Each structure stands twice: as structure tokens, then as C-alpha cells.
Amino acid sequence: MKKILFIYAILITFNSLNAKEYFPNWGKTGHRTVGAIAENYLSCKTKKKIAKLLNGESLAYGSIYADEIRSNPKYNEFAPWHYVNFDSGKKYGETPVNPKGDIIQGIKTCILKIRKSETSIADKQFYLKFLVHLIGDLHQPLHVGNAADKGGNTIAVEWFNTPSNLHRVWDSEMIDSYKMSYSELTKNTKKLSKTELATIQSGSLLDWVYESKALADKVYASAKKEDHLKYKYMYDFFPVVEKRLHKSGIRLAYLLEHVFSKKTAWMESFFKGI
């Protein structure tokens, strides 16, 4: 019976890879949570600019747009933007960078497109929604995982006796198992001091990437193929998921404040090393 279950898990993984869903992400609830948390940390001035650009749509609403368009071949070129792979112990660029792009190049492109006066309103809307999504993806550690296992997608495990893989567990299954809506998750976040907020918001884009990479190494060590993940795993790691969602929203707000300002000095330090 176990053998049948894991063959089924492998088939699920194979089918998803063929469908070009190499790197699913936080899932709708996770991404909406990130967008909603970000709105709680935005200034009124920036909120108004974003609301005007998005015709009143919330960041939570637009946060899943980058996934919704993946079924349209017209947008295939953006598929590599959802992740980046490089070996543990390495820095970005020390191993070959994907010539088709990655999440780092995607975030940089989105920011530059939004800030450019020549960019059309429709394109600014597109890149803003994509930026919201990518900042969320960046904080799911297995989006900065290993190429060999496609960010944990080929590590077949069971999640409460259902065939799954390690990436999917971190993307959505722990969140779904918690059974809270994105608005409930948004409301139930720890109140942080100004010092704590400043610490979270500090650093360059690559600093944020390396933080996720370090966490990804811990995720890989947390489970192996054919493991049966249940209550203990949820108890140990769902608090980590909550913190990553919260941190992602805070950083998204911080970034959007800069993106919608006229200042440019911050960009050099934020894109340092890219």
C-alpha cells in the first residue's frame, strides 16, 4: 500500500512538472496574507497612489495575479521569475545564472518598470501585481532551493497520509491545515517594536535572498523522501511559516514606500551585488 501511495506521489509531481508548475508558491491564502499585511504598514500617501494605480483593487486581491496568468502561454517568459536556484554555500552568481531570469532579476525589473515614467499604466499595474507576488515567493524558503530537486518538488512525502512533496507542504498545506482565512492570519500577527521593524526592513535584496537560502537548508534537513509528516511537523514549523508571511508583508510595504517615492539613492544599496 505504501509503495502505491508513493508511486502516486511521484506521478503527481511528474504531472505538475510537465504542466510547467515547477515551483508553486505560498498559495492563494499565503499570498493574500502577505498583501494584506503590507497594507497595514503602508503610509496613507502610498496607499492612495497604489489604490489609484490598481483602480481600487487591494494588494491582497492582486497578489495571486502572477499565478493566474501562468496557464496562458503568452506569459511563459515570466515563469522563471518565481524562484532562484544556487547551491548551498554559494553566493548568487557564483554558479551559472538562469539566462531566462529568476526571482532576483524579476523583482529588480518590476521595480524599474514601475518607477519609469515611460511605462504605460497597464504595464505598471502588471509589474506591481507581479512585485507583490514575487516578494511573497522570495520568503517561501524553497523558492531559493536546490535545482537538483526543483526546490523540494521531487522530494515525495506524505502530509497527513496524503501523497505530497516537501515544496507543496511549505507552499500551502501547512497554511491550509491551519484553517484560517488570509484576513484572520493578517489580524493575528505579533506587534513589533520600531527596532524590530527596522531590523526586518534592513538589508539588500541579496541579503533577503541569503536569509531564505539559509532557511531552505534547514527545511531540507527537516524531512527526507517518504517521510510521513503530521502534527509534530506542523507544530515545529508552522510558526516559521507565520513569521515568514509577516516578514514578507513588512518588507513589501517598506519596498513599496520606496518604489512610489521620488528618491533614488536607496536603489544602489538595495540592488548591490546584482
C-alpha positions as CSV (number, residue, x, y, z in Angstrom):
1,M,0.0,0.0,0.0
2,K,2.8,2.4,0.9
3,K,4.5,1.6,-2.4
4,I,1.3,2.5,-4.3
5,L,1.0,5.8,-2.4
6,F,4.5,6.9,-3.2
7,I,4.2,5.9,-6.9
8,Y,1.1,8.1,-6.9
9,A,3.1,10.9,-5.3
10,I,5.7,10.6,-8.0
11,L,3.1,10.7,-10.7
12,I,1.6,13.9,-9.2
13,T,5.0,15.5,-9.1
14,F,5.8,14.4,-12.7
15,N,2.4,15.7,-14.0
16,S,2.9,19.1,-12.3
17,L,6.4,19.4,-13.7
18,N,5.1,18.7,-17.2
19,A,2.4,21.3,-16.7
20,K,5.3,23.9,-16.1
21,E,4.2,24.3,-12.5
22,Y,7.8,23.7,-11.4
23,F,7.6,26.0,-8.4
24,P,4.2,26.5,-6.9
25,N,4.2,29.0,-4.2
26,W,2.5,30.2,-0.9
27,G,-0.9,29.5,-2.5
28,K,-3.8,32.0,-2.5
29,T,-4.1,32.3,1.2
30,G,-0.4,32.9,1.8
31,H,0.0,35.5,-0.9
32,R,-3.2,37.3,0.1
33,T,-1.9,37.4,3.7
34,V,1.3,39.0,2.5
35,G,-0.6,41.6,0.5
36,A,-2.9,42.4,3.4
37,I,-0.1,42.6,6.0
38,A,1.8,45.0,3.7
39,E,-1.3,47.3,3.5
40,N,-1.2,47.6,7.4
41,Y,2.3,49.0,7.2
42,L,1.9,51.5,4.3
43,S,1.6,55.2,4.7
44,C,-1.7,56.8,3.7
45,K,0.1,58.6,0.9
46,T,1.5,55.4,-0.7
47,K,-1.8,53.6,-0.1
48,K,-3.6,56.3,-2.2
49,K,-1.0,56.0,-5.0
50,I,-1.4,52.2,-5.1
51,A,-5.2,52.4,-5.0
52,K,-5.2,54.8,-7.9
53,L,-2.9,52.7,-10.0
54,L,-4.8,49.5,-9.2
55,N,-8.3,51.1,-9.6
56,G,-9.1,50.4,-6.0
57,E,-8.0,46.7,-6.0
58,S,-6.3,45.7,-2.8
59,L,-2.8,44.2,-2.7
60,A,-4.3,41.0,-1.4
61,Y,-6.6,40.8,-4.4
62,G,-3.7,41.4,-6.9
63,S,-1.2,39.2,-5.1
64,I,-2.2,36.0,-7.0
65,Y,-2.3,37.5,-10.5
66,A,1.2,36.2,-11.3
67,D,-0.1,32.7,-10.7
68,E,-3.4,33.2,-12.5
69,I,-1.6,34.1,-15.8
70,R,0.6,31.0,-15.7
71,S,-1.9,29.0,-17.7
72,N,-1.6,31.4,-20.6
73,P,1.3,30.6,-22.9
74,K,1.6,34.3,-23.6
75,Y,3.3,34.7,-20.2
76,N,5.6,31.7,-20.3
77,E,8.7,34.0,-20.3
78,F,7.8,35.1,-16.7
79,A,7.8,31.5,-15.3
80,P,11.4,31.6,-14.1
81,W,10.8,34.7,-12.1
82,H,9.1,32.7,-9.3
83,Y,12.3,31.2,-8.0
84,V,16.1,31.1,-8.0
85,N,18.4,28.1,-7.5
86,F,22.0,28.0,-6.4
87,D,24.0,25.6,-4.3
88,S,24.3,25.8,-0.6
89,G,27.5,27.5,0.5
90,K,27.5,29.5,-2.7
91,K,26.6,33.2,-3.4
92,Y,24.3,34.3,-6.2
93,G,26.3,34.5,-9.4
94,E,29.0,32.0,-8.3
95,T,27.1,29.3,-10.3
96,P,25.5,30.0,-13.7
97,V,22.6,32.4,-13.5
98,N,19.5,31.4,-15.4
99,P,19.6,33.4,-18.7
100,K,15.8,33.4,-18.8
101,G,15.7,35.2,-15.5
102,D,14.9,34.4,-11.9
103,I,13.2,35.9,-8.9
104,I,16.0,38.3,-8.2
105,Q,16.0,39.7,-11.8
106,G,12.2,39.7,-11.7
107,I,12.0,41.8,-8.6
108,K,14.5,44.3,-10.0
109,T,12.7,44.5,-13.3
110,C,9.4,45.1,-11.6
111,I,10.8,47.9,-9.6
112,L,12.4,49.6,-12.5
113,K,9.3,49.3,-14.7
114,I,7.0,50.8,-12.0
115,R,9.3,53.7,-11.4
116,K,9.9,54.5,-15.1
117,S,7.7,57.4,-16.3
118,E,7.5,55.9,-19.8
119,T,5.9,52.7,-18.6
120,S,2.2,52.6,-19.5
121,I,-0.4,52.4,-16.8
122,A,-1.4,48.9,-17.8
123,D,2.2,47.7,-17.6
124,K,2.7,49.4,-14.2
125,Q,-0.3,47.5,-13.0
126,F,1.1,44.3,-14.3
127,Y,4.5,44.8,-12.7
128,L,3.1,46.0,-9.4
129,K,1.0,42.9,-9.0
130,F,4.0,40.8,-10.0
131,L,6.2,42.5,-7.5
132,V,3.7,41.8,-4.7
133,H,3.7,38.2,-5.7
134,L,7.4,37.8,-6.0
135,I,8.2,39.3,-2.6
136,G,5.9,36.7,-1.2
137,D,7.6,33.9,-3.2
138,L,11.0,35.1,-2.0
139,H,10.1,34.4,1.6
140,Q,9.0,30.8,0.9
141,P,12.4,29.3,1.6
142,L,12.2,26.5,-1.1
143,H,11.9,29.2,-3.8
144,V,15.6,29.6,-3.0
145,G,16.2,25.9,-3.0
146,N,18.3,23.4,-4.9
147,A,18.0,22.9,-8.7
148,A,18.5,19.1,-8.4
149,D,15.2,18.6,-6.6
150,K,13.4,21.6,-8.1
151,G,13.1,23.4,-4.8
152,G,11.8,20.3,-3.0
153,N,9.2,19.4,-5.6
154,T,10.7,16.0,-6.2
155,I,11.1,15.1,-2.5
156,A,7.9,13.0,-2.2
157,V,6.5,12.9,1.3
158,E,3.1,12.3,2.9
159,W,1.2,15.1,4.5
160,F,-1.4,13.6,7.0
161,N,-1.4,10.4,5.0
162,T,-1.9,12.1,1.6
163,P,0.8,12.0,-1.1
164,S,2.6,15.3,-1.4
165,N,6.1,16.8,-1.7
166,L,8.2,18.9,0.5
167,H,7.7,22.1,-1.5
168,R,3.9,21.8,-1.5
169,V,3.9,21.2,2.3
170,W,5.6,24.6,2.7
171,D,3.7,26.3,0.0
172,S,0.2,25.7,1.0
173,E,-0.5,22.5,3.0
174,M,0.6,23.8,6.4
175,I,-1.3,27.0,5.8
176,D,-4.4,25.1,4.6
177,S,-4.2,22.8,7.6
178,Y,-4.3,25.7,10.0
179,K,-7.7,26.6,8.5
180,M,-7.5,30.4,8.9
181,S,-8.5,32.8,6.2
182,Y,-6.0,35.4,5.0
183,S,-7.7,38.1,6.9
184,E,-7.6,36.1,10.1
185,L,-3.9,35.4,9.6
186,T,-3.3,39.1,8.9
187,K,-5.0,40.1,12.1
188,N,-3.2,37.6,14.2
189,T,0.3,38.9,13.8
190,K,2.7,39.8,16.6
191,K,3.0,43.5,17.4
192,L,6.6,44.6,16.7
193,S,8.6,47.4,18.1
194,K,10.2,50.1,15.9
195,T,13.6,48.4,16.4
196,E,12.2,45.0,15.4
197,L,10.6,46.6,12.3
198,A,13.8,48.4,11.3
199,T,15.8,45.1,11.6
200,I,13.3,43.3,9.3
201,Q,13.3,46.1,6.8
202,S,17.1,46.4,6.7
203,G,19.4,44.8,4.1
204,S,19.7,44.5,0.4
205,L,17.7,42.2,-1.9
206,L,20.5,39.7,-1.8
207,D,20.5,39.8,2.0
208,W,16.9,38.7,1.9
209,V,17.7,36.0,-0.7
210,Y,20.5,34.6,1.5
211,E,18.2,34.6,4.5
212,S,15.7,32.4,2.6
213,K,18.6,30.2,1.4
214,A,19.8,29.6,5.0
215,L,16.2,28.7,6.0
216,A,15.9,26.4,2.9
217,D,18.9,24.4,4.2
218,K,17.1,23.9,7.5
219,V,13.9,22.8,5.6
220,Y,15.8,20.2,3.6
221,A,17.2,18.9,6.9
222,S,13.7,18.7,8.4
223,A,12.5,15.8,6.2
224,K,13.5,13.2,3.7
225,K,11.8,11.3,0.9
226,E,8.9,9.1,2.0
227,D,8.6,10.8,5.4
228,H,5.2,10.9,7.0
229,L,4.7,14.4,8.1
230,K,1.9,15.1,10.5
231,Y,1.2,17.0,13.8
232,K,4.8,17.2,15.0
233,Y,6.0,18.8,11.8
234,M,3.1,21.2,11.8
235,Y,3.9,22.1,15.5
236,D,7.6,22.6,14.7
237,F,7.3,24.6,11.5
238,F,4.0,26.4,11.1
239,P,5.3,29.2,13.4
240,V,8.1,29.6,10.9
241,V,5.6,29.9,8.1
242,E,3.7,32.6,10.0
243,K,6.9,34.6,10.7
244,R,7.9,34.4,7.0
245,L,4.4,35.7,5.9
246,H,4.6,38.5,8.4
247,K,8.2,39.4,7.5
248,S,7.3,39.3,3.8
249,G,4.4,41.7,4.2
250,I,6.5,44.1,6.3
251,R,9.3,44.1,3.7
252,L,6.8,44.5,0.8
253,A,5.4,47.6,2.5
254,Y,8.9,49.0,3.1
255,L,9.8,48.4,-0.6
256,L,6.6,49.9,-1.9
257,E,7.2,53.1,0.1
258,H,10.5,53.4,-1.7
259,V,9.2,52.4,-5.1
260,F,6.5,55.0,-5.0
261,S,8.8,57.8,-3.8
262,K,10.9,60.1,-5.9
263,K,14.1,59.1,-4.1
264,T,16.7,57.0,-6.0
265,A,19.6,56.7,-3.6
266,W,18.2,53.6,-1.9
267,M,18.3,51.6,-5.2
268,E,22.1,51.3,-5.3
269,S,22.3,49.7,-1.9
270,F,19.1,47.6,-2.4
271,F,20.4,46.1,-5.7
272,K,24.0,45.8,-4.5
273,G,25.7,42.7,-6.0
274,I,23.1,42.1,-8.6
